Each structure stands twice: as structure tokens, then as C-alpha cells.
Amino acid sequence: MIDSRGKLSPRVGISYPITEKAKIYFNYGHFYQLPQYTNMYRRLGQETGTIGNPNLDYQKTVQYEFGVRYNLSGDYVLDISGFYKDIFGIINTQKVRFGFELYEFTNNDYGRTRGFEVQLDKKYGDYISGYVNYTYSFAYGKASSETSNYEALVENREIPIQEFPLDWDVRHMITVNLDLRITKSDHPKLFGYSIPNDWGVNVLWQWNSGYPYTPGSDHPGLTLMPGERVLTNSLRLPSSSNVDIRFDKNFSLFNIDYSFNLWIDNVFDNQNVSTVYANTGRWDTSNNVNGIVRGGNEYDSVPWYVDPGRNIRFGISMNF
């Protein structure tokens, strides 16, 4: 067992103005993440058939970013950047022998992420602030789980040597965040009529293309040649969309300041699918007969296969 271990984590950031309204910037850094203690000290029989490894090393991420930031006007700023990350020492399992076969955690995997993003920011003015962001990225590697090698060997499958889209690989993401804020000193009017002040509302919309998943060999529309294996994460879930609203109103009562808060998550009660059955590609049925998918029973509709629906909360806080 190693008594101590040291790491050097260099980070560099450079920004250079190219015009009165624009600048270019470059960021580079090495980042380290300590393994979870459960992966270092797990005993045989806890959760899986693997044992911990107290000699696990840090997971290392090398990250680059290059971008241009342009001030369109006094209130609007456009930011365009590209990035990539290489992740070394990702934890997975390997077979070891102590007179008999065991599986222990080790730093033997690698992942990579590439992409670019475009963001338009609006500074606070005319009661409104916020931003619009679009991100295109991909994440590839040989394993999405720290026990994937163990699971492959137990199921008599080959450990993959080729990269594939990782479970969190989302190609397209759009985020819109708008904040309307009326301060206590404002006295706004709407159509000539005065409206209350000292309140605010935030609207957050997030949309992303679907996450990848691995289909079963009998998935509808999938044709395999003899001896051919299903490609890992070769199909995609449906896209998801979600709108959240936060509202707050400050007021005073008996010389004490209060704030009324209202939170509405998933305003439109969208049914965003997060997991599907491998043999059907649907979350609500596992009934696949000769490639024909039929509706399932009530036990097939697993609640956690879809994200939470609409949730409304409200409360009052006292400000001292």
C-alpha cells in the first residue's frame, strides 16, 4: 500500500483584447479527482463481486478551451468557444488471482469529450437579464460504469477495446434562462397602470437530444448477421424538454421583511424518458413478440424510467 502520493496540477489562463469590443481567450489545466473510498476499501461481497484497491490513483483530466468574447452592445455579449477534455485513469475492474480469481478496481480506462458552445448573455437592463446557450459535444470511451469489465466477464462477453458513446453523451443542448426583476425602488407601469414592485420571476427552459442506450438483439428494426453483436449505445432516447419557473415577492408586515416563494418544476408536465427496455426501446412496455412491440401491463411502467412530472411548491420565508 502506498503511503503518500503527490500530483502537480498546472493551470494557465490567457486573455487578449483584439478590438475595443472583442477578446480571445485560452484556458488549459490538469485536474485530479480522488477515487471514492468505497472503491478503495470495499470488501468482497459488498454490492458486487469486486474488492477495493487502496492503491487506486487519482483520475486525471486534461482540459483545453479556446474562445472569442464579443460585446455586441452595452447589454449583450456573445461568447463562442471550443473545448476538449481527455480523462485518464478512469476506474474500472480487472481480474486478479489470489489462489482463486477475484476482481478489483483499477485505473485502466480512458474517456474523451469534444465540443463547442455559443452563448448570448444579456446584462440586467429594462428589468430583464438572462442568457441563451447552445452546446454541441460528444463523449466517447470504453466504459460508462466502473464495474462494466466485471459485468462483461460474468456475462461471458468480451471486454470492449473500441470506443463508443458514453451514457452521458448528449450531442445537442439548448438552455434559455430569463430573469425579470422589479426592484423595490422601481415604480413600473403597464398600459398606464402601476404594478407592484419588489418581485421577480425566473424562467429556465432546457432542451437536449436523447441519451444513448444499448438495444437488445431482438429490438424492433434491428437486424444482426450471424455472430454479430449489438453495438453499445448505438440507439438514442427521445429528446427531452423541461421548463421551470421560480417566483418571489418581498413584502413587510409588522416591521418584519418576508418573501413569498413559488417554484414550479416541469411546468408543462412533459414526460421525458430517461430509461427504456432494451428489447422494445420504450419505457412503458417490455412486450416484444417476434419483433412486434405490444402494450405492456401496469408493472411494465416503471416510474423512474421517466423524469418527475410537474411539481409545485410554495413557501414564505422571514428575512432578518
N, C-alpha and C positions, 0 to 999 in steps of 0.2 A: 504494500500500500504506500502511495506517495504521500510524504508528509506535507509538502507545500508545492505550489505551482504559481508562477508569475507570468503575466501577459503584458505586452506593450500594445496600447490602443491609440495609434495616431489618428488625428482628425485635422483636416485642413478645409478652410472655407475662404473663397476669394470672390470679391465683388468689384466690378469695374464699370463706371459710367461710360457709355459710348455716345450719348447725346444728353441734352438737358432733361429729356423725359424718359430715357431708356438706360438700362444697365444689363450687363450679363453677369452671371454668377456660376460658380463651380464649387461643389462640395464633395469631399472624399473622406472616408473614415473606415476604421476597423472597429467592430462592435462584438462584444463577447457576452454570452448568456450562460449562466451556471445551470447545470442539469438539475432536475428535480431530485430531491433527496430520496423519493420513493424509487427512482431508477438506480440510485447508488446503493441503497441498503435493503432492497426488497428481498424477503426470504422466499424460498421455494414454496410454491403453493398459494402465494398471495396473488389473487386476481388472475394471473396467467401462469403458465408453466415456465416462467423465466425467473432468474435470480438477478439481484442488483450487482453493480460493479463499482466499488468505491474509487476506482482509478479512472472513472469517466473524465474526459477532458471537457473544456468549455466548447460550446457551439460558437463558431466564428462567422460573422457576416462582413463581407467587404462590399461597400456601397459607394456608387458614384451617382452624381446628379449634375446636370448642366442645364441652364435655363436662361431665359430672357424675360425681364420685367419691364413693362411699358406703361407709362402714365398717360392714359387716353385723354383725361381731363382732370379737373380738380377732385372729382368724386369717384372716377372709375380707373381701375388698374388692371391690366391684362398680364397674366403670367403664363408662359409656355415653358415646359421643362421636360426633359427626358431623364430616365433613371435606369439603373440596373443594380441588382444585388446577386452576389454569389454567396451561398451559405454552405459552409464546410463543417464537418463533424456532427451532422445530424444523427440523432440517436436511433439505432435500430438494434436488432438482436443478431447473435451469431452462435453457432453450435460449438460447445466446448466439451472436453472429456475429463472426468474425474473418476476413472474406472467405469463410468457409465455416462451417457450423453445428457447434457444439460444445455440450456440456452441462457445466455447472459446479455445484458445491454452493452453496447459498444458504440463508439463514434465512427460509423462506417458508411454514412450516406451523405448525399450532396443534393442541393437544390439550387435553382436559379430563377430569378424574376427579372423581366424586362418590361418597359412600358414608357408611356409619356402621358402627361396631363395638361389640360388647358383650364385655367380658372380666371373668371372675371369677378373682381371684387368691387363692391360699392361701399364707399365710406358713408358714415352717418350724415345724412342731409335730407332736408324736406321730410323728416320723421322716419325715413327708411334707410336701412343698411342691409347687407347680405352678400351672397356670392352664388355663382353658378360654376360648377366644376364637372368636367368630363375627363375620365381616365380610361385609357386603353392599356391593358397589361396582360401578361401571361406568366404562369408559374409552372415550371417543369421540374421533375425529379424522378427518382426511382421508388420512392416510398412516401405515402401520406400519413402513415402510422408508425409509431415507434416499435410496434410488435408485428409489422407486416411480414418480415422474414420468417418469424416463428410460425405465424398463421399459414404461410405458404408451405413450409416444410411439413406441418401437421396435416394439411390437406393434400399432401403429396403433389404439390405444384412446384414449378421451378421458380427460384428467386429471380425476379426480373433484372436484366442487365441493360435494358433500354429505358430511356426516359419517357414519361407520359405526363399528361396534365395532372397536377396535384389536386386534391379535394377542394382546395380553396381558390382554384384558378377561375377567375371571372374576367372575361375579356372586356366587357364594356360596363361602365358605371357612370351614372349621371346623378349629381346631387344639386338641389336648389334649396338655399336657405335664405329666407326673407324675414326681416325683423322690423316691425312697425312699433315705434316707441314715442309716446307723448309724455314729455317730462312735466314736472309739477309747475314749472314756470311758463309752460306753453298754454295758450288760450285759443285753441284751434276752432275753426268754424267749418261746417259742412252745409253747402247750399244756403249759406247765410245764417245758419243756426249754430249756436255754440254747442260744443260737445264736451263731455268730461275730459279731464286731464289726468296725469299721473298714472298711466296704464301702458301696457304693451302686449303685443301678440307676436309669437314666433311660429312660422310655418316651415317645416322641413319635409321635402319630398326626395325620396331616394329610389332610384330605379337601377336594376342591374340585370344583365343577361344571365342565363341559367348556369348553375354549378354543374360540373361534370359528374357522371356516375357510370358504373360498370354494368352493362346489361348481362342478363343470363343468356345461356346458349340457346334457349327457346324464346327469346324476346321477339315479339312480332316484327316482321320485316328484316330480321337478321338471318343471313344465310352463311353458314360456315362450310368450308371444304373439309373433307375427312382429315382428322388430325390437327385442324386449325383451332387455335384458342381464341377466346374473346379478348379483344384489346381492352386494357384497363382504361377506365374513364373515357370511353370512346363516344358516349352519348351525353346529351345535355338536358338538364331540367328546364322547365319553362322559366321565362323571365319573371322577375318579381318587382312589385311597385308598392310603395308604402308612403303615406302622408301622416305626419304627427303635428299636432298643434299644442302650443303652450300659451296660456293667457294669464296675466297677473294684473291686479288693480290694487293700488295702495290707497289707504284711507285712514283717517284718525277718528278715534272715539274716546271720549273722556281723557283727552291729552295723551293717549297711547296710540302708537302707529301700528297698523295692521296691514296685512297683504292677503288678498283673496287670490287663490291659485286654481287654475283649471288645466288638466292635462288630458288630451285625447290622443291615444295611440292608435294607429291604423284607422284613420277617420272613415275611410270608405269600406272597411271590413273586408279587405281583399284576402283571398285565400292563396297565400304564397306557399308553394310547395317546397319543402326542404329535403325530403327523402321520398324515394319511390321503391316499389317492389322491383327487383332485378328482372323478373320474368314477364312483367307487364308494362313497366315504365309509368305506372300510375300509383298514387298514394292510397287510393280507396279500394283497390281490389288486387288480389293475387291469383285470381281465377283465369288461368290460361290453359285452354284446351286445344291442342294441336295448332297453336299459333293464333287462335281466336280468343280475344280477351272479352270476358263477360263480367257483369257487375258482381261484386263480392257481397259478403254478408256484413253484419254490423261489427263483427270482430276484425274485419279487414281494415276498417277505417281507423287507423292509429292516430290519435290526436296529435302526437308530437311529430308526425310526418308533415304537418303544415305549421307555419308560424302562427303565433297568437293572433286572434281576431281583434275586433275593436275593444278597447279598454278605456273607460272614462273614470278619472279620479279628480277630486277637488278637495280643497282644504283652506284653512285660514291660519296664518302664522302671525305671531306677535313680534314686533321689532323693538329691540331695546336700544 
